[in-house]
Amino acid sequence: MTALIKWKNHHIQDVEVNLLLHALNERYGYDFTGYARASLKRRLLDLMSYFELEHLTQLIPIMLYDEAVAQTVINSISVPTSEFFRDPFVWAYLRKNIIPLLASFPRINIWQAGCGFGQEAYSLSILLHEAGLAKRSHIFCTDINPEFLHEAKKGCWAMRNLNPWQNYYEKSGGTGEFADFFIEQKNSIAIRANYKQNVEFVQHNLVNDDVFKEVQFVVCRNVLLYFGEELQNHVVSLFTRSLERGGYLLLGSGENILNLNEHHPRLELLDYSLQIYRKTMGITSHV
Ligand SMILES: C[S@@+](CC[C@H](N)C(=O)[O-])C[C@H]1O[C@@H](n2cnc3c(N)ncnc32)[C@H](O)[C@@H]1O
């Protein structure tokens, strides 16, 4: 406890953050410079506490020569927190309003960006199965972090999550038996193979990789809130270019696109509290 208070009282200077991010980018190719500074600093303070460091810059030489330490730093900056049917009211809306509209596209390609350990990807897969659309849909799930993608592919979580996630599923309007989507193991639950069939996990960095694919639906929740404004705009442009005309974009309900009309005229806001957008049918080439 004393240690925690000690590190909580530490201040990290911008110059220290800049040096660490520069080293991370030069040595490992991860560019976190456009991330929102306040939350970045909070996570760097946690790292200082974890490694019991007086100064953030002490982490730089350790991280440069020890890849495991670098991976710890990367993991702590790219937080994978997620849940099945997280924010059930959003899923209830998707179930009722968006999935039936997606059904009008001959093929349904979904890009789920920032997938963490995969709970959101498999929630989408369940929704598409329940709507009878799984056979003609494909979910491309991307994340910057290869360790998270590896876990997401496995599709296993601790058993203790079953009840809270079942509760979310029911609140989202799910009428099935949530436990039936999983094989129960000793202390864990594993998603059944048929919900994995239309789900693919690929490494992709929203900072410097290009448009992923043409898709009808982009889901990127609780990722943009970690980014600074410039990077948010860059990523929303990427999503807009990736979307087919008339396609949909869903962000986290605590996120929103600033200066939408000015920066992203091809997107129209459908619902502010849900943060759901649609790409207009217009034929202008700017995004
Ligand atoms: C808080 S999780 C969100 C998980 C899920 N979308 C949800 O809302 O439940 C944020 C995810 O974004 C990923 N991420 C962070 N920066 C990224 C980047 N530059 N490119 C791709 N993914 C990134 C992290 O690795 C992490 O898995």
The ligand as an SDF file (V2000), in Angstrom:
LIG
                    3D

 27 29  0  0  0  0  0  0  0  0999 V2000
  -10.0930   -1.8810  -24.0450 C   0  0  0  0  0  0  0  0  0  0  0  0
   -9.7500   -3.0150  -25.3320 S   0  0  0  0  0  0  0  0  0  0  0  0
  -11.2790   -3.0180  -26.1950 C   0  0  0  0  0  0  0  0  0  0  0  0
  -11.7840   -4.4180  -26.4370 C   0  0  0  0  0  0  0  0  0  0  0  0
  -13.1630   -4.4830  -27.0980 C   0  0  0  0  0  0  0  0  0  0  0  0
  -13.1850   -3.7230  -28.3220 N   0  0  0  0  0  0  0  0  0  0  0  0
  -14.2550   -4.0200  -26.1720 C   0  0  0  0  0  0  0  0  0  0  0  0
  -14.6600   -2.8700  -26.2360 O   0  0  0  0  0  0  0  0  0  0  0  0
  -14.7250   -4.8120  -25.3520 O   0  0  0  0  0  0  0  0  0  0  0  0
   -8.6730   -2.0600  -26.3870 C   0  0  0  0  0  0  0  0  0  0  0  0
   -7.9550   -2.9170  -27.4320 C   0  0  0  0  0  0  0  0  0  0  0  0
   -7.4150   -2.0470  -28.4340 O   0  0  0  0  0  0  0  0  0  0  0  0
   -6.1600   -2.5660  -28.8230 C   0  0  0  0  0  0  0  0  0  0  0  0
   -5.3400   -1.5000  -29.4380 N   0  0  0  0  0  0  0  0  0  0  0  0
   -4.7140   -0.4890  -28.8120 C   0  0  0  0  0  0  0  0  0  0  0  0
   -4.0090    0.2400  -29.7070 N   0  0  0  0  0  0  0  0  0  0  0  0
   -4.2150   -0.3250  -30.9190 C   0  0  0  0  0  0  0  0  0  0  0  0
   -3.7510   -0.0410  -32.2280 C   0  0  0  0  0  0  0  0  0  0  0  0
   -2.9300    0.9760  -32.4660 N   0  0  0  0  0  0  0  0  0  0  0  0
   -4.1580   -0.8360  -33.2540 N   0  0  0  0  0  0  0  0  0  0  0  0
   -4.9800   -1.8910  -33.0220 C   0  0  0  0  0  0  0  0  0  0  0  0
   -5.4550   -2.2210  -31.8000 N   0  0  0  0  0  0  0  0  0  0  0  0
   -5.0740   -1.4430  -30.7560 C   0  0  0  0  0  0  0  0  0  0  0  0
   -5.5680   -3.0880  -27.5410 C   0  0  0  0  0  0  0  0  0  0  0  0
   -4.5150   -4.0090  -27.7750 O   0  0  0  0  0  0  0  0  0  0  0  0
   -6.7870   -3.7060  -26.8550 C   0  0  0  0  0  0  0  0  0  0  0  0
   -6.9090   -5.0630  -27.1620 O   0  0  0  0  0  0  0  0  0  0  0  0
  1  2  1  0
  2  3  1  0
  2 10  1  0
  3  4  1  0
  4  5  1  0
  5  6  1  0
  5  7  1  0
  7  8  2  0
  7  9  1  0
 10 11  1  0
 11 12  1  0
 11 26  1  0
 12 13  1  0
 13 14  1  0
 13 24  1  0
 14 15  1  0
 14 23  1  0
 15 16  2  0
 16 17  1  0
 17 18  1  0
 17 23  2  0
 18 19  1  0
 18 20  2  0
 20 21  1  0
 21 22  2  0
 22 23  1  0
 24 25  1  0
 24 26  1  0
 26 27  1  0
M  CHG  2   2   1   9  -1
M  END
$$$$
